[in-house]
């Protein structure tokens, strides 16, 4: 059977997963009466809730006697490691670009990875059903991006297809009136333009592991494309390790892909994408070979983590009230299990402490892990994210990012002022009728704590995206990433009362409401000034007669600011933590006792620490 291996790449929310739904439907991958979820490949609860793809997914369809293996990739730069490795598994890619938004930072990131791997792209202008689209302008932007990234000449004459993933229509013409139901235009173009895998079925086995999966029964599962030869269940095969050593193991299980399902198979041949189980510590980049012919493929380069946080056991007074998984042993097991399938993650135990340094590719990468652990019943506390500083030729370097901001014109001044103090360098400014697109290069530290501020400054109307650029010498701005305003910190434990909150909320913005369980050292609000303020939010009104007993019922309070998990991680300073439980998350000071904290802060200001 003919085979085509294709990846779908794009910026976040440009419609990759929705398009895969339509490709599956067009190829008849679902029964007529089969109920299929929207964004069928996003199987993880968090993926569905957030509308983003976190893990790369493999699916396959049969169309006109050709098996098309499709890999849906994440668009977020935090999960860019998945995109890099998938390029070693495919022979072509579909580059999706939103007809309204045009090329965005992650469009550049994913296309750069494809071009570096020599993968032939097909351009899909998606969402042509939107209002106010500019198809010609979008195509010009795409061509400029190809040229800017140094695409070889044969890739500049790229095929273009126009689609609406939402409506399930496609066409080879830019005129939206030529759109027809189904995705035949896409599938026919894949067969015509994407080359079949260049493989040799009769040669000795050669397959490189590009992705990992894990389950408790067989351990790690290596996923990759067979480059040469055949593989069978119960075969003895040899793995060429990344460190140059070799190890032989028996293939316990072999999995292939059909539609949305991963099925056990008995054998597979060169050109097919398979998952192999049998070696519990197999790694990305290692080559599975015939024992008689061990020839490793070139190593896969993986980008290093750029951000780290400290995870620890929950030490708050409310520890153990919500969760069941509290101990250091349980947390460590969970973190190391995650590391088995996420090669972009690093976990190191801090000696003699019940805490770990967890490093990843960005705030979203780490917050997804935290949220998954919370939903599984874990309690833990985490520190403010910190960028990873590298020493290169004796000079300290830190990560920098490309930043693109699209905001209504009225907010441009505030945004530029805010980014100016964060050591951001303005690269380009494109003023349009109602909005302005700002392009910056900024230290990753400058983005810490900026997201919440950005949404406030733009009243929720701004669009922001960023992607890792490179390491540069460390900025001299030592205060980057720190919050500039103080917080309101509880001095007493108990349930917050309307009476107490009424008197405290004039000091700033509250994060809690009456009835919330608080403890000493917990952050309950934001101070309007640049210093922390200790407040009592559990104070009850002294009852002197019956009339005043019911007075609390007439108190009218402002709505507290709701903080998501990402907002909390974004908000805290280095002397603070986020406590995470299955039912809630709370921000708190590292030193809970008010008197001890004031002594510590006083010594810190004098430079005695």
C-alpha positions as CSV (number, residue, x, y, z in Angstrom):
1,X,0.0,0.0,0.0
2,X,1.2,3.6,-0.7
3,X,2.0,5.6,2.4
4,X,2.2,9.3,3.1
5,X,3.5,10.7,6.4
6,X,2.4,14.2,7.1
7,X,2.5,16.7,10.0
8,X,0.0,19.5,10.6
9,X,1.8,22.6,11.9
10,X,0.5,26.1,12.8
11,X,0.2,28.9,15.3
12,X,-2.0,28.3,18.3
13,X,-5.7,28.3,17.5
14,X,-5.3,28.5,13.7
15,X,-7.4,25.3,13.4
16,X,-5.1,22.3,13.1
17,X,-7.1,19.8,15.3
18,X,-10.5,20.9,13.8
19,X,-9.0,20.4,10.3
20,X,-7.9,16.9,11.3
21,X,-11.5,16.2,12.3
22,X,-12.7,17.1,8.8
23,X,-9.9,15.0,7.1
24,X,-11.0,12.0,9.1
25,X,-14.6,12.6,8.1
26,X,-13.8,13.1,4.4
27,X,-11.8,9.9,4.3
28,X,-14.7,7.9,6.0
29,X,-12.7,7.2,9.2
30,X,-16.0,7.3,11.2
31,X,-19.1,5.1,10.9
32,X,-22.2,6.9,9.7
33,X,-23.9,6.5,13.1
34,X,-20.7,7.1,15.2
35,X,-20.7,10.0,17.6
36,X,-17.5,11.9,17.4
37,X,-16.4,14.8,19.7
38,X,-15.4,18.1,18.2
39,X,-11.5,18.2,18.0
40,X,-11.5,14.4,18.3
41,X,-7.8,14.1,18.7
42,X,-7.7,16.4,21.8
43,X,-8.5,13.5,24.2
44,X,-7.0,15.1,27.3
45,X,-9.5,17.1,29.5
46,X,-7.2,20.1,29.7
47,X,-6.8,20.1,25.9
48,X,-10.6,20.2,25.5
49,X,-11.1,22.9,28.1
50,X,-8.3,25.2,26.8
51,X,-8.8,24.5,23.1
52,X,-5.1,23.8,22.6
53,X,-3.2,20.7,21.7
54,X,-0.6,19.7,24.3
55,X,0.7,16.4,23.1
56,X,1.4,15.4,19.5
57,X,-1.2,12.8,18.2
58,X,-0.9,10.3,15.5
59,X,-3.9,9.2,13.3
60,X,-4.2,7.5,10.0
61,X,-6.7,7.3,7.2
62,X,-7.1,5.3,4.0
63,X,-7.9,7.5,1.0
64,X,-7.8,6.3,-2.7
65,X,-5.7,3.2,-1.7
66,X,-3.2,5.4,0.1
67,X,-2.6,5.2,3.9
68,X,-2.0,8.8,5.1
69,X,-0.5,9.0,8.6
70,X,-1.3,12.5,10.0
71,X,0.5,13.9,13.1
72,X,-1.3,16.8,14.8
73,X,1.3,18.9,16.6
74,X,1.0,21.5,19.4
75,X,1.1,25.1,18.4
76,X,2.4,26.5,21.7
77,X,6.2,27.1,21.8
78,X,6.2,25.6,25.3
79,X,5.5,22.2,23.6
80,X,7.9,22.9,20.7
81,X,9.9,19.8,21.6
82,X,7.1,17.7,20.2
83,X,7.2,19.6,16.9
84,X,11.0,19.2,16.5
85,X,10.9,15.5,16.9
86,X,7.9,14.9,14.6
87,X,9.9,16.4,11.7
88,X,12.0,13.3,11.9
89,X,8.9,11.1,11.3
90,X,7.3,12.8,8.2
91,X,8.1,13.6,4.6
92,X,5.8,16.6,4.3
93,X,3.7,19.1,6.4
94,X,0.6,21.1,6.1
95,X,1.2,24.7,7.2
96,X,-2.1,26.2,8.4
97,X,-2.4,30.0,8.5
98,X,-5.5,31.8,9.7
99,X,-6.9,33.9,6.7
100,X,-7.7,36.7,9.2
101,X,-4.7,36.8,11.5
102,X,-2.0,35.9,9.0
103,X,1.4,34.6,10.1
104,X,2.1,34.7,13.8
105,X,5.2,34.0,16.1
106,X,4.5,30.3,16.3
107,X,3.9,30.1,12.5
108,X,7.5,31.2,12.2
109,X,8.6,28.7,14.9
110,X,7.0,25.6,13.4
111,X,7.9,26.5,9.8
112,X,11.5,27.0,10.8
113,X,11.6,23.5,12.3
114,X,10.1,22.0,9.1
115,X,12.5,23.8,6.8
116,X,15.5,22.8,9.0
117,X,14.4,19.2,8.6
118,X,14.0,19.6,4.8
119,X,10.3,18.8,5.0
120,X,8.2,19.9,2.0
121,X,5.3,22.2,3.0
122,X,1.8,22.6,1.6
123,X,0.2,25.9,2.7
124,X,-3.4,25.8,3.8
125,X,-5.2,29.2,4.2
126,X,-7.8,28.2,6.8
127,X,-10.9,29.9,8.3
128,X,-11.8,31.5,4.9
129,X,-15.4,31.7,6.3
130,X,-14.4,34.5,8.7
131,X,-15.4,38.1,8.1
132,X,-12.8,40.8,7.0
133,X,-10.3,38.2,5.8
134,X,-7.3,39.2,3.5
135,X,-6.3,36.1,1.6
136,X,-3.9,37.9,-0.8
137,X,-2.2,39.7,2.2
138,X,-2.0,36.5,4.1
139,X,-0.3,34.7,1.1
140,X,2.2,37.6,0.8
141,X,3.0,37.2,4.5
142,X,3.6,33.5,4.1
143,X,5.9,34.0,1.1
144,X,7.8,36.7,3.0
145,X,8.2,34.3,5.9
146,X,9.5,31.5,3.6
147,X,12.1,33.9,2.1
148,X,13.1,35.3,5.5
149,X,13.7,31.8,6.9
150,X,15.9,30.9,3.9
151,X,13.6,28.3,2.4
152,X,15.2,26.4,-0.6
153,X,14.0,27.6,-4.0
154,X,12.0,24.5,-4.8
155,X,9.8,25.1,-1.6
156,X,9.0,28.7,-2.7
157,X,6.5,27.5,-5.3
158,X,4.4,25.9,-2.6
159,X,0.9,24.5,-3.3
160,X,-1.9,26.4,-1.6
161,X,-5.3,25.1,-0.5
162,X,-8.2,27.3,0.9
163,X,-10.3,25.7,3.7
164,X,-12.9,26.3,6.4
165,X,-12.2,23.7,9.1
166,X,-15.4,24.8,10.9
167,X,-17.7,24.3,7.9
168,X,-15.7,21.4,6.5
169,X,-15.2,22.9,3.0
170,X,-12.1,23.2,0.8
171,X,-11.0,24.6,-2.6
172,X,-7.9,25.1,-4.7
173,X,-9.1,28.6,-5.6
174,X,-8.8,31.8,-3.4
175,X,-12.4,32.8,-4.3
176,X,-14.4,31.7,-1.3
177,X,-17.4,31.0,-3.5
178,X,-15.6,28.0,-5.0
179,X,-15.5,26.2,-1.6
180,X,-17.0,22.7,-1.8
181,X,-18.0,20.3,1.1
182,X,-15.3,17.8,2.1
183,X,-11.5,17.9,2.3
184,X,-10.8,16.1,-1.0
185,X,-8.7,19.1,-2.2
186,X,-6.4,18.6,0.8
187,X,-6.2,14.8,0.5
188,X,-5.6,14.9,-3.2
189,X,-2.8,17.5,-2.8
190,X,-1.1,15.4,-0.1
191,X,-1.0,12.3,-2.4
192,X,0.2,14.4,-5.4
193,X,2.7,16.7,-3.6
194,X,4.1,14.9,-0.6
195,X,6.7,12.2,-1.5
196,X,6.2,8.6,-0.3
197,X,8.7,7.6,2.4
198,X,12.1,6.9,0.9
199,X,12.6,3.5,2.5
200,X,14.0,0.0,1.8
201,X,11.8,-2.8,3.1
202,X,14.5,-5.5,2.4
203,X,17.3,-3.8,4.3
204,X,18.1,-4.6,8.0
205,X,15.8,-2.9,10.5
206,X,16.4,0.8,11.3
207,X,13.9,3.0,13.3
208,X,14.6,6.1,15.3
209,X,12.5,6.9,18.4
210,X,11.0,10.4,18.1
211,X,8.2,10.5,20.7
212,X,7.6,8.7,24.0
213,X,4.5,7.3,25.7
214,X,4.3,5.5,29.0
215,X,2.0,3.1,30.7
216,X,2.3,1.1,34.0
217,X,2.2,-2.3,32.3
218,X,5.0,-2.1,29.7
219,X,6.9,1.1,30.8
220,X,8.1,3.5,28.1
221,X,6.9,3.1,24.6
222,X,9.0,4.4,21.8
223,X,7.2,5.9,18.8
224,X,8.8,6.5,15.4
225,X,8.9,5.9,11.7
226,X,10.5,2.7,10.4
227,X,13.2,3.8,8.0
228,X,14.4,0.4,6.8
229,X,13.4,-3.2,7.1
230,X,10.6,-4.9,9.1
231,X,9.8,-5.4,12.7
232,X,7.7,-8.2,14.4
233,X,6.4,-8.9,17.9
234,X,8.9,-11.1,19.8
235,X,11.8,-10.0,17.6
236,X,15.1,-9.5,19.3
237,X,16.3,-6.0,18.4
238,X,19.3,-3.9,19.4
239,X,19.1,-0.2,20.5
240,X,22.0,2.1,19.8
241,X,21.9,4.5,22.8
242,X,22.5,8.2,22.7
243,X,25.7,7.7,24.7
244,X,27.1,5.2,22.1
245,X,26.4,2.0,24.0
246,X,24.0,-0.7,22.8
247,X,21.4,-3.0,24.5
248,X,19.3,-5.9,23.1
249,X,15.7,-6.4,24.0
250,X,12.6,-8.4,22.9
251,X,9.7,-6.6,21.3
252,X,6.9,-7.2,23.7
253,X,4.2,-5.3,21.9
254,X,3.9,-3.4,18.6
255,X,1.2,-0.8,18.0
256,X,-0.1,0.8,14.8
257,X,-2.6,3.6,14.1
258,X,-6.0,3.4,12.4
259,X,-8.3,6.3,12.6
260,X,-8.3,7.5,16.2
261,X,-7.3,4.1,17.6
262,X,-3.9,2.7,18.5
263,X,-4.1,-1.0,17.7
264,X,-1.9,-4.0,18.6
265,X,-0.3,-5.4,15.4
266,X,2.0,-8.3,14.7
267,X,4.4,-6.7,12.2
268,X,5.2,-3.5,10.4
269,X,7.4,-2.5,7.5
270,X,9.5,0.5,6.5
271,X,7.5,3.7,6.0
272,X,5.0,3.0,8.7
273,X,4.7,4.9,12.0
274,X,4.6,2.5,15.0
275,X,5.0,2.3,18.7
276,X,7.3,-0.3,20.2
277,X,7.3,-1.6,23.8
278,X,9.9,-3.8,25.5
279,X,12.7,-1.6,26.7
280,X,11.6,0.3,29.8
281,X,14.2,3.1,29.6
282,X,14.3,3.8,25.8
283,X,15.0,7.4,24.9
284,X,14.2,9.9,22.2
285,X,16.9,9.9,19.5
286,X,17.9,6.2,20.0
287,X,17.9,3.9,17.0
288,X,16.3,0.4,17.0
289,X,18.3,-1.8,14.7
290,X,18.7,-5.4,13.6
291,X,21.2,-7.0,16.1
292,X,23.4,-8.1,13.1
293,X,23.5,-4.6,11.6
294,X,23.6,-1.8,14.2
295,X,23.8,1.6,12.4
296,X,22.5,4.5,14.4
297,X,20.7,7.4,12.7
298,X,21.9,11.0,13.3
299,X,21.0,12.2,16.8
300,X,17.9,14.4,17.3
301,X,18.8,17.7,18.9
302,X,16.4,18.7,21.7
303,X,16.1,22.3,22.9
304,X,17.0,22.7,26.6
305,X,14.5,23.9,29.2
306,X,14.4,27.6,29.8
307,X,12.4,27.9,33.0
308,X,12.4,26.2,36.4
309,X,10.3,26.1,39.5
310,X,10.6,24.5,42.9
311,X,7.9,21.9,43.7
312,X,7.5,20.9,47.4
313,X,5.2,19.1,49.8
314,X,2.4,21.3,51.1
315,X,3.5,23.0,54.3
316,X,0.4,25.2,54.9
317,X,-1.8,25.0,58.0
318,X,-4.6,23.6,55.7
319,X,-2.4,20.8,54.4
320,X,-4.2,17.4,53.9
321,X,-7.8,18.8,54.1
322,X,-8.4,18.4,50.3
323,X,-6.0,16.0,48.8
324,X,-5.0,12.4,49.4
325,X,-1.6,12.4,47.7
326,X,0.6,14.5,50.0
327,X,3.9,12.7,50.7
328,X,7.2,13.4,49.2
329,X,7.4,9.8,47.9
330,X,4.1,10.1,46.0
331,X,5.0,13.5,44.5
332,X,8.5,12.3,43.5
333,X,7.0,9.1,41.8
334,X,4.5,11.3,39.9
335,X,7.2,13.8,38.7
336,X,9.6,11.0,37.6
337,X,6.7,9.2,35.8
338,X,6.0,12.4,33.9
339,X,9.7,12.6,33.0
340,X,9.4,9.2,31.4
341,X,7.2,10.5,28.6
342,X,8.1,14.3,28.5
343,X,11.7,14.7,27.3
344,X,11.5,18.5,27.7
345,X,11.0,18.1,31.4
346,X,13.9,17.8,34.0
347,X,13.4,16.9,37.7
348,X,16.1,17.1,40.3
349,X,15.6,16.4,44.0
350,X,17.0,19.1,46.4
351,X,19.2,17.3,48.9
352,X,17.8,16.8,52.4
353,X,14.6,18.6,51.5
354,X,11.1,17.5,50.4
355,X,11.3,19.6,47.3
356,X,12.4,19.3,43.7
357,X,13.7,21.7,41.0
358,X,11.4,21.1,37.9
359,X,12.6,22.6,34.6
360,X,10.5,23.0,31.5
361,X,10.1,25.0,28.3
362,X,7.8,27.7,29.7
363,X,5.1,28.7,32.2
364,X,2.3,26.9,30.3
365,X,4.4,23.7,30.1
366,X,4.8,23.6,33.9
367,X,1.3,24.8,34.7
368,X,-0.2,22.0,32.7
369,X,1.8,19.5,34.8
370,X,0.6,21.2,38.0
371,X,-3.0,21.2,36.9
372,X,-2.9,17.5,35.9
373,X,-1.4,16.7,39.4
374,X,-4.1,18.7,41.1
375,X,-6.8,16.9,39.3
376,X,-5.3,13.6,40.3
377,X,-5.6,14.4,44.0
378,X,-2.1,15.8,44.8
379,X,-1.4,18.6,47.2
380,X,1.8,20.6,46.7
381,X,3.4,24.0,46.8
382,X,5.3,25.7,44.0
383,X,7.6,28.7,43.8
384,X,7.7,31.6,41.3
385,X,9.1,30.4,37.9
386,X,12.7,31.5,37.3
387,X,14.6,31.6,34.0
388,X,17.5,29.2,33.7
389,X,20.8,31.2,33.5
390,X,23.6,29.7,31.4
391,X,27.3,30.5,31.5
392,X,28.8,30.8,28.0
393,X,32.5,31.6,27.7
394,X,32.5,32.9,31.3
395,X,29.6,35.3,30.7
396,X,26.1,34.8,32.1
397,X,23.4,34.4,29.5
398,X,19.6,34.3,29.8
399,X,16.8,33.3,27.3
400,X,15.2,35.9,25.1
401,X,11.9,35.7,23.3
402,X,10.2,37.1,20.2
403,X,7.1,38.8,21.4
404,X,4.1,39.8,19.2
405,X,1.3,42.0,20.5
406,X,-1.9,43.0,18.7
407,X,-3.8,45.7,20.6
408,X,-6.5,48.4,20.0
409,X,-4.7,51.7,19.2
410,X,-5.9,53.3,22.5
411,X,-3.8,50.9,24.6
412,X,-0.5,51.2,22.6
413,X,1.0,53.9,24.8
414,X,0.4,51.9,28.1
415,X,1.8,48.7,26.6
416,X,4.9,50.4,25.3
417,X,5.5,52.0,28.7
418,X,5.0,48.7,30.5
419,X,7.4,46.8,28.2
420,X,10.0,49.6,28.3
421,X,10.7,49.0,32.0
422,X,10.9,45.3,31.2
423,X,13.9,45.7,28.9
424,X,12.0,44.9,25.8
425,X,13.4,46.1,22.5
426,X,10.8,47.3,19.9
427,X,11.6,45.7,16.5
428,X,8.6,46.7,14.4
429,X,5.4,48.7,14.8
430,X,2.5,48.2,12.3
431,X,-0.4,50.6,12.8
432,X,-3.7,49.6,11.2
433,X,-7.1,51.1,11.2
434,X,-8.2,50.1,14.7
435,X,-5.3,48.0,16.0
436,X,-1.5,48.1,16.2
437,X,0.8,45.1,15.9
438,X,4.0,45.5,18.0
439,X,7.0,43.2,17.6
440,X,9.6,43.0,20.4
441,X,12.5,41.0,21.5
442,X,12.4,40.7,25.3
443,X,14.2,38.7,28.1
444,X,12.1,35.8,29.2
445,X,12.3,37.3,32.7
446,X,10.5,40.4,31.4
447,X,7.5,38.3,30.6
448,X,7.2,36.8,34.1
449,X,4.3,38.6,35.7
450,X,3.4,40.4,32.5
451,X,0.4,38.3,31.3
452,X,-2.0,39.4,34.0
453,X,-0.9,43.0,33.7
454,X,-1.3,42.8,29.9
455,X,-5.0,41.7,30.2
456,X,-5.7,44.4,32.7
457,X,-4.0,47.1,30.5
458,X,-5.9,46.1,27.4
459,X,-9.2,45.3,29.2
460,X,-9.1,41.8,27.7
461,X,-8.9,43.0,24.1
462,X,-5.2,42.4,23.5
463,X,-3.7,39.4,21.7
464,X,-0.2,38.3,22.9
465,X,2.1,35.5,21.8
466,X,5.7,34.8,22.3
467,X,8.3,32.1,21.4
468,X,11.8,31.3,22.5
469,X,14.5,33.1,20.3
470,X,18.0,32.5,21.8
471,X,20.3,33.0,24.8
472,X,21.9,36.4,25.1
473,X,24.1,38.1,27.8
474,X,22.0,38.7,30.9
475,X,20.2,42.1,31.1
476,X,21.4,44.5,33.8
477,X,17.8,45.1,34.9
478,X,17.9,43.0,38.1
479,X,14.2,43.7,39.0
480,X,12.8,42.0,35.9
481,X,9.9,39.7,36.5
482,X,9.1,41.0,40.0
483,X,5.7,42.4,40.8
484,X,5.7,46.1,41.4
485,X,2.8,46.3,43.9
486,X,2.5,44.9,47.4
487,X,-0.1,42.5,48.7
488,X,-2.5,42.2,51.6
489,X,-1.4,39.4,53.9
490,X,-3.7,37.7,56.5
491,X,-2.5,38.0,60.2
492,X,-5.0,35.5,61.6
493,X,-6.5,32.2,60.6
494,X,-10.2,31.4,60.3
495,X,-13.1,32.2,58.1
496,X,-13.1,35.6,56.4
497,X,-16.1,37.8,57.4
498,X,-18.0,40.5,55.5
499,X,-17.3,43.0,58.4
500,X,-13.5,42.5,58.1
501,X,-13.4,42.5,54.3
502,X,-15.5,45.7,54.2
503,X,-12.8,47.5,56.2
504,X,-9.8,46.0,54.3
505,X,-11.0,46.4,50.7
506,X,-10.5,50.1,50.7
507,X,-6.8,49.3,50.9
508,X,-6.7,47.6,47.6
509,X,-8.3,44.7,45.6
510,X,-9.5,41.5,47.4
511,X,-8.8,38.0,46.1
512,X,-11.2,36.3,48.6
513,X,-14.8,36.5,49.6
514,X,-16.6,36.1,52.9
515,X,-16.5,32.5,54.2
516,X,-13.1,31.7,52.6
517,X,-10.9,29.7,54.9
518,X,-7.6,31.7,55.5
519,X,-4.5,31.3,57.5
520,X,-1.7,33.6,58.8
521,X,0.6,34.5,55.9
522,X,-1.9,33.8,53.2
523,X,-2.2,36.5,50.5
524,X,-5.8,37.7,50.4
525,X,-5.6,40.8,48.2
526,X,-3.4,43.3,46.3
527,X,-2.3,46.5,48.1
528,X,-2.6,49.7,46.1
529,X,0.9,50.7,47.1
530,X,4.3,49.0,46.5
531,X,4.6,47.4,50.0
532,X,3.0,44.5,51.7
533,X,0.3,45.2,54.3
534,X,-0.7,42.8,57.1
535,X,-4.5,42.7,57.5
536,X,-7.1,40.9,59.6
537,X,-9.9,39.5,57.4
538,X,-11.5,37.2,60.1
539,X,-12.4,40.0,62.5
540,X,-16.0,39.8,63.7
541,X,-18.1,42.8,64.8
542,X,-18.6,43.0,68.5
543,X,-22.3,42.4,69.2
544,X,-23.7,44.9,71.7
545,X,-27.4,44.5,71.0
546,X,-29.8,42.6,68.8
547,X,-30.1,45.3,66.1
548,X,-26.4,45.2,65.3
549,X,-26.4,41.4,65.2
550,X,-28.0,41.5,61.7
551,X,-26.1,44.4,60.4
552,X,-23.6,42.3,58.5
553,X,-26.3,41.2,56.2
554,X,-26.5,44.7,54.7
555,X,-22.8,44.9,53.8
556,X,-22.2,45.3,50.1
557,X,-18.8,44.2,48.9
558,X,-16.9,44.5,45.6
559,X,-16.5,41.3,43.6
560,X,-13.1,39.8,44.3
561,X,-10.5,39.3,41.6
562,X,-10.7,35.7,40.3
563,X,-7.2,34.3,39.8
564,X,-6.5,31.3,37.6
565,X,-3.6,29.0,38.3
566,X,-1.5,30.6,35.5
567,X,-2.4,34.0,36.9
568,X,-1.2,33.0,40.4
569,X,2.1,31.7,39.1
570,X,2.5,34.8,37.1
571,X,1.6,37.1,40.1
572,X,3.7,35.8,43.0
573,X,7.2,37.2,43.9
574,X,10.3,35.2,44.9
575,X,9.3,35.3,48.6
576,X,5.9,33.8,47.9
577,X,4.4,30.4,47.0
578,X,1.3,29.0,45.4
579,X,-0.4,26.2,47.4
580,X,-2.2,23.8,45.2
581,X,-4.9,21.3,46.3
582,X,-7.5,19.3,44.4
583,X,-10.2,21.9,45.3
584,X,-8.3,25.2,45.2
585,X,-5.1,27.1,45.0
586,X,-3.9,29.8,47.3
587,X,-1.1,32.3,47.2
588,X,0.9,32.7,50.4
589,X,4.2,34.0,51.8
590,X,7.1,31.6,52.3
591,X,7.4,32.8,55.9
592,X,3.9,32.6,57.3
593,X,4.4,34.2,60.8
594,X,3.9,37.9,60.5
595,X,6.5,38.9,63.1
596,X,9.2,36.6,61.7
597,X,8.5,37.8,58.1
598,X,8.8,41.5,59.1
599,X,12.2,40.7,60.8
600,X,13.4,38.9,57.7
601,X,12.3,41.7,55.3
602,X,14.0,44.3,57.5
603,X,17.3,42.4,57.5
604,X,16.9,41.9,53.7
605,X,16.5,45.6,53.1
606,X,19.6,46.3,55.2
607,X,21.6,43.8,53.2
608,X,22.2,41.5,56.2
609,X,21.1,38.4,54.3
